[in-house]
């Protein structure tokens, strides 16, 4: 309500109203700054479209002439690591005996035919029937860890197809062969 000049409010009420106006103005500035921040993040994230990132996943897309890069973390050294690669229908495409691997991160790269592990091309030779075409593939890496044969969690590269702004400005990357992934789940920007 408007103040009645014949019955003005006391000074403390007047100061309280000024403080409320100041708070509202501050909140409005903060909201504008946040919206600007979200817009800047979206613009930066849009520069990822067409690029490759690495996320925890067991699937990825192999493009013609491309490479799928991946990694697993070994808690213990092993002598019997194996990588199995399945096509979209679930058929085994390649079963690659890696053999020995040291404790720590093991990085691999697959071009649809040959596989490189920690920078070394394996002696494993793929036959003409083993050459994979472009498409979606699932990777299964197994090794003996602490006396038990177990499947290891893989991180694979995937191309960013698009970026979506979710709730509260959260950025979601839409990855080829993987699907929607929160940007904070990205392990590496390739």
C-alpha positions as CSV (number, residue, x, y, z in Angstrom):
1,X,0.0,0.0,0.0
2,X,1.0,3.6,-0.5
3,X,2.0,5.6,2.5
4,X,-0.5,8.1,3.8
5,X,1.4,11.4,4.1
6,X,-0.8,12.3,7.1
7,X,0.2,9.0,8.8
8,X,3.8,8.2,7.6
9,X,5.5,4.9,8.6
10,X,8.1,5.0,11.2
11,X,11.8,5.0,10.1
12,X,12.4,1.3,10.9
13,X,9.6,0.2,8.6
14,X,10.8,2.5,5.8
15,X,14.4,1.1,6.1
16,X,13.0,-2.5,6.1
17,X,11.2,-1.7,2.8
18,X,14.3,-0.3,1.3
19,X,16.2,-3.5,2.3
20,X,13.5,-5.6,0.6
21,X,13.8,-3.6,-2.6
22,X,17.6,-4.0,-2.5
23,X,17.3,-7.8,-1.9
24,X,14.9,-8.2,-4.9
25,X,17.3,-6.2,-7.1
26,X,20.2,-8.3,-6.0
27,X,18.3,-11.5,-6.7
28,X,17.4,-10.3,-10.1
29,X,21.0,-9.5,-10.9
30,X,22.1,-12.9,-9.7
31,X,19.5,-14.6,-11.9
32,X,20.7,-12.7,-14.9
33,X,24.3,-13.6,-14.2
34,X,23.3,-17.3,-13.8
35,X,21.4,-17.2,-17.1
36,X,24.5,-15.7,-18.8
37,X,26.7,-18.4,-17.2
38,X,24.4,-21.2,-18.6
39,X,24.5,-19.6,-22.0
40,X,28.3,-19.4,-22.0
41,X,28.6,-23.0,-20.9
42,X,26.2,-24.1,-23.6
43,X,28.2,-22.2,-26.2
44,X,31.4,-23.8,-25.0
45,X,29.8,-27.3,-24.9
46,X,28.5,-26.8,-28.4
47,X,32.1,-26.7,-29.6
48,X,32.3,-30.4,-28.5
49,X,29.9,-31.4,-31.2
50,X,31.8,-33.6,-33.7
51,X,34.6,-34.2,-31.3
52,X,35.4,-37.3,-29.3
53,X,35.2,-37.8,-25.5
54,X,35.9,-40.8,-23.3
55,X,33.2,-42.0,-20.8
56,X,32.5,-45.2,-18.8
57,X,30.7,-47.4,-21.3
58,X,30.9,-50.8,-22.8
59,X,29.5,-49.6,-26.2
60,X,30.8,-47.3,-28.9
61,X,30.5,-46.6,-32.6
62,X,33.2,-47.5,-35.1
63,X,33.2,-45.1,-38.1
64,X,34.6,-46.0,-41.5
65,X,38.4,-45.4,-41.2
66,X,38.0,-44.5,-37.6
67,X,39.2,-45.9,-34.3
68,X,37.6,-46.8,-31.0
69,X,39.9,-45.9,-28.1
70,X,39.3,-47.4,-24.7
71,X,40.8,-48.1,-21.3
72,X,40.4,-50.4,-18.3
73,X,41.9,-50.0,-14.8
74,X,43.6,-53.1,-13.4
75,X,43.9,-53.4,-9.6
76,X,46.4,-56.3,-10.1
77,X,48.8,-57.5,-12.8
78,X,47.4,-60.3,-15.0
79,X,48.7,-62.9,-17.4
80,X,45.4,-63.7,-19.2
81,X,43.6,-60.5,-20.3
82,X,41.2,-60.9,-23.2
83,X,39.2,-58.4,-25.2
84,X,35.9,-59.6,-26.8
85,X,34.1,-57.4,-29.2
86,X,30.4,-57.9,-30.1
87,X,28.4,-56.3,-32.9
88,X,25.0,-54.7,-32.5
89,X,23.2,-58.0,-32.8
90,X,25.3,-59.5,-30.0
91,X,27.4,-61.7,-32.3
92,X,31.1,-62.1,-31.3
93,X,33.2,-60.3,-33.9
94,X,36.6,-60.7,-32.4
95,X,38.1,-62.4,-29.4
96,X,41.6,-60.9,-28.8
97,X,44.0,-62.5,-26.3
98,X,46.0,-59.7,-24.8
99,X,47.9,-61.9,-22.4
100,X,50.0,-60.1,-19.8
101,X,49.1,-56.6,-18.5
102,X,50.6,-54.6,-15.6
103,X,48.6,-53.1,-12.7
104,X,47.2,-49.7,-13.6
105,X,45.5,-48.2,-16.6
106,X,45.6,-50.2,-19.8
107,X,44.8,-48.2,-23.0
108,X,43.7,-49.8,-26.2
109,X,42.8,-48.7,-29.7
110,X,40.8,-50.8,-32.2
111,X,40.4,-50.0,-35.9
112,X,37.9,-52.8,-36.7
113,X,40.8,-55.2,-37.5
114,X,43.9,-54.7,-35.4
115,X,44.3,-53.7,-31.8
116,X,47.0,-51.7,-30.1
117,X,47.5,-52.0,-26.4
118,X,49.5,-49.4,-24.4
119,X,51.0,-48.1,-27.7
120,X,52.0,-51.6,-28.9
121,X,50.3,-53.3,-31.9
122,X,49.4,-56.9,-30.8
123,X,50.8,-59.8,-32.9
124,X,47.2,-61.0,-33.3
125,X,46.3,-61.1,-36.9
126,X,42.7,-60.7,-38.0
127,X,41.5,-62.7,-41.0
128,X,39.5,-61.1,-43.7
129,X,36.4,-62.4,-42.0
130,X,37.4,-60.6,-38.8
131,X,37.4,-57.1,-40.3
132,X,34.6,-55.2,-38.7
133,X,32.5,-52.7,-40.7
134,X,31.3,-49.3,-39.4
135,X,28.7,-49.7,-36.6
136,X,27.9,-50.0,-32.9
137,X,30.1,-52.4,-30.9
138,X,30.1,-53.7,-27.3
139,X,33.5,-54.4,-25.6
140,X,34.0,-56.9,-22.9
141,X,37.4,-57.1,-21.2
142,X,38.2,-59.9,-18.8
143,X,41.2,-60.7,-16.7
144,X,42.2,-62.6,-13.6
145,X,42.2,-60.2,-10.7
146,X,43.1,-61.4,-7.2
147,X,42.7,-65.0,-8.2
148,X,39.3,-64.5,-9.9
149,X,38.4,-64.1,-13.5
150,X,36.3,-61.0,-13.8
151,X,34.9,-58.5,-16.3
152,X,36.5,-55.1,-16.1
153,X,34.7,-51.8,-16.4
154,X,35.6,-50.1,-19.7
155,X,35.8,-46.5,-20.7
156,X,35.4,-45.9,-24.4
157,X,35.7,-43.0,-26.8
158,X,32.5,-41.7,-28.5
159,X,31.7,-38.8,-30.8
160,X,29.5,-36.0,-29.5
161,X,26.5,-35.7,-31.7
162,X,24.7,-32.9,-29.9
163,X,24.5,-31.1,-26.5
164,X,21.3,-30.6,-24.5
165,X,20.8,-28.1,-21.7
166,X,19.0,-30.0,-18.9
167,X,17.6,-28.9,-15.6
168,X,19.5,-26.1,-13.8
169,X,21.7,-25.5,-16.8
170,X,23.2,-29.0,-16.6
171,X,24.8,-30.0,-19.9
172,X,24.0,-33.4,-21.4
173,X,26.2,-34.8,-24.2
174,X,24.4,-37.0,-26.7
175,X,27.1,-39.5,-27.7
176,X,27.1,-41.8,-30.8
177,X,26.7,-45.4,-29.8
178,X,26.3,-44.5,-26.1
179,X,23.4,-42.1,-25.7
180,X,22.8,-39.2,-23.3
181,X,25.6,-38.7,-20.7
182,X,26.0,-35.8,-18.2
183,X,29.0,-33.7,-19.0
184,X,30.4,-34.3,-15.5
185,X,30.7,-38.0,-16.4
186,X,33.3,-37.3,-19.1
187,X,36.6,-39.0,-18.2
188,X,38.6,-37.3,-21.0
189,X,38.2,-34.9,-23.8
190,X,40.0,-36.4,-26.8
